[in-house]
């Protein structure tokens, strides 16, 4: 999917120049190394720094799914993935998002906080300074969410994070949040949660059916991924 249409075939030929690494050759074809799994030359695994020789045949495998990470996944999304960010937070995943951060700043935050940078910008994924990133497949937020859950199989904790700021939610007494509610909401609902960071108030309102369906599908996708391990 990363290759230009004119080069979408199983075999690609490159010319070793004595200085470029295998990783450089792979990325020169259009494939970010974040999307590359094992590299095999002559039946032996090699690192991206491997130097090619004339006649070498290289097997370039995709990243295994689910992709192992050193710690529980934490994410940072670029400016174009706002809807996906809200859905990840809905599922209780630690998800940072800014709608005004440039590429260098994204890399700095991802590295400092050990967050996986999620983007559809292949140039951003090819930045040498980035510790870890992942290309998000799909144009529809539902497809994007499924792709991420199948790739990382993170533990889900729905309804525990603020979809607005990523803060943690805690229970809130009705009389405590009543001044912040419309009269109709206060009359209709008794159970509330509130973000400990920004103060946003949450309740299971008329819109909750759509959100519950997102949560249900997310559990199904992660369960299917765990079964396939």
C-alpha positions in Angstrom: 0.0 0.0 0.0 3.0 2.3 0.5 4.5 1.7 -3.0 3.7 4.0 -5.9 1.1 2.5 -8.2 3.7 2.0 -10.9 5.9 -0.2 -8.5 3.2 -2.3 -6.8 4.7 -5.7 -7.4 6.2 -8.3 -5.1 9.8 -7.8 -6.2 11.7 -4.5 -6.2 15.2 -4.0 -7.5 17.6 -1.6 -5.8 21.3 -0.9 -6.6 23.7 -1.1 -3.6 26.0 1.8 -3.6 28.3 0.7 -0.8 27.1 3.4 1.7 23.2 3.3 1.9 21.7 1.0 4.5 19.0 -1.5 3.9 16.7 0.7 5.9 17.4 3.6 3.6 16.7 1.5 0.5 13.3 0.4 2.0 12.3 3.9 2.9 13.4 5.2 -0.6 10.7 2.9 -2.0 8.1 4.7 0.1 7.8 2.4 3.1 8.4 4.0 6.5 10.5 1.8 8.8 7.8 2.1 11.4 5.7 -0.2 9.2 8.5 -2.8 8.6 8.9 -5.9 10.7 11.6 -8.6 10.3 14.2 -8.1 7.6 15.7 -11.3 6.3 18.8 -11.8 4.0 19.8 -15.3 3.1 17.6 -16.8 5.8 19.2 -14.6 8.5 17.6 -11.7 10.3 19.4 -8.4 9.8 18.9 -4.9 11.2 18.0 -1.8 9.1 21.6 -0.8 9.3 22.7 -3.8 7.2 24.7 -3.1 4.1 23.5 -4.8 0.9 25.8 -6.6 -1.5 25.2 -7.3 -5.1 22.8 -10.3 -5.5 21.3 -10.1 -2.0 17.7 -11.1 -1.8 15.9 -9.4 1.1 12.6 -10.4 2.6 10.8 -7.4 4.0 8.0 -8.5 6.4 5.3 -6.3 7.9 5.1 -5.3 11.5 3.6 -8.3 13.4 0.1 -7.9 14.8 -0.4 -7.4 17.7 2.8 -5.3 17.8 4.6 -5.8 21.1 5.5 -2.6 23.0 7.7 -2.2 26.1 4.9 -0.6 28.1 1.2 -0.2 28.0 0.5 1.9 24.9 0.2 5.7 25.2 -0.6 7.6 22.1 -0.1 11.0 20.5 -2.1 11.9 17.4 -1.4 14.5 14.7 -3.8 17.3 13.8 -5.8 15.3 11.3 -6.9 12.5 13.6 -9.1 14.4 16.1 -12.1 12.1 15.9 -9.9 9.0 16.4 -8.4 10.7 19.4 -11.8 11.2 21.0 -12.7 7.5 20.4 -9.4 6.3 21.9 -10.1 8.4 25.0 -13.7 7.0 25.1 -12.1 3.6 25.4 -9.9 4.7 28.3 -6.6 4.9 26.3 -4.1 7.6 27.3 -4.3 9.8 24.2 -2.7 13.2 23.7 -3.9 15.4 20.8 -3.4 19.0 19.7 -5.0 20.7 16.8 -2.1 23.3 16.5 1.2 21.4 17.0 3.8 21.2 14.2 5.7 18.1 13.3 8.9 18.8 15.2 6.9 19.5 18.4 5.0 16.2 17.9 8.3 14.3 17.8 9.6 16.0 20.9 6.4 15.2 22.9 6.2 11.6 21.6 9.9 11.0 22.6 9.6 12.8 26.0 6.4 11.0 27.1 7.2 7.7 25.3 4.0 7.9 23.2 3.4 6.2 19.9 2.9 8.9 17.3 -0.1 8.1 15.1 -0.3 9.8 11.8 -1.0 9.3 8.1 1.9 11.5 7.2 4.7 9.1 6.0 7.2 12.0 6.0 6.6 12.4 9.8 7.1 8.7 10.4 10.5 8.9 8.6 11.9 11.5 11.0 15.1 9.9 12.4 14.5 11.4 15.9 11.2 9.7 16.4 11.4 6.8 18.8 8.2 5.1 17.7 5.3 5.8 15.3 2.6 4.0 13.4 0.7 4.7 10.2 -3.1 4.8 10.7 -4.9 3.0 7.9 -8.3 4.0 6.6 -10.2 7.3 6.1 -13.2 6.5 8.2 -12.7 6.9 12.0 -14.3 3.4 12.6 -11.8 1.8 10.2 -8.9 3.8 11.8 -10.0 2.7 15.3 -10.2 -1.0 14.3 -6.7 -0.8 12.7 -5.1 0.6 15.8 -6.8 -1.8 18.2 -5.8 -4.8 16.0 -2.3 -3.5 15.7 -1.6 -2.8 19.4 -4.4 -4.8 21.3 -4.3 -2.3 24.2 -6.2 -3.0 27.4 -9.5 -1.1 27.3 -11.1 0.9 30.2 -14.1 2.5 28.7 -15.7 5.6 30.3 -12.6 6.4 32.4 -11.1 9.3 30.4 -12.3 12.7 29.4 -12.8 12.8 25.6 -12.1 16.6 25.6 -8.8 16.7 27.4 -7.7 13.1 28.2 -8.0 13.6 32.0 -9.2 10.9 34.2 -12.9 10.8 35.2 -14.2 10.3 38.7 -17.8 10.0 40.1 -19.6 13.3 40.8 -22.5 13.9 43.1 -25.6 15.3 41.4 -25.9 18.3 43.7 -22.2 19.0 43.0 -22.7 19.4 39.2 -26.3 20.6 39.2 -25.3 24.2 38.7 -23.5 23.1 35.4 -26.5 21.3 34.0 -29.6 22.2 32.0 -32.8 21.8 33.9 -33.9 18.9 31.6 -30.7 17.0 32.1 -30.9 17.4 35.9 -34.4 16.1 36.0 -33.7 13.1 33.7 -30.4 11.7 35.1 -28.9 11.0 38.4 -25.5 9.4 37.8 -22.6 11.7 36.7 -18.9 11.7 36.2 -16.5 14.6 36.0 -13.0 15.2 34.6 -10.5 15.7 37.4 -8.5 18.0 35.1 -10.9 20.2 33.1 -14.1 19.8 35.0 -16.2 18.5 32.1 -19.3 16.7 33.3 -20.5 13.4 31.8 -23.7 11.3 31.9 -25.3 8.5 29.9 -27.6 10.7 27.8 -29.5 10.2 24.6 -26.2 10.1 22.6 -24.8 7.2 24.7 -26.3 4.5 22.4 -23.8 5.5 19.6 -20.9 5.6 22.1 -21.9 2.2 23.6 -21.8 0.7 20.1 -18.3 2.0 19.6 -17.2 0.4 22.9 -18.9 -2.9 22.0 -17.2 -3.1 18.6 -13.8 -2.2 20.2 -14.1 -5.0 22.7 -15.0 -7.4 19.9 -12.0 -6.3 17.8 -9.5 -6.6 20.7 -10.9 -10.0 21.7 -10.5 -11.3 18.2 -6.9 -10.0 18.1 -6.1 -11.7 21.4 -7.5 -15.0 20.1 -5.2 -14.8 17.0 -2.0 -14.3 19.0 
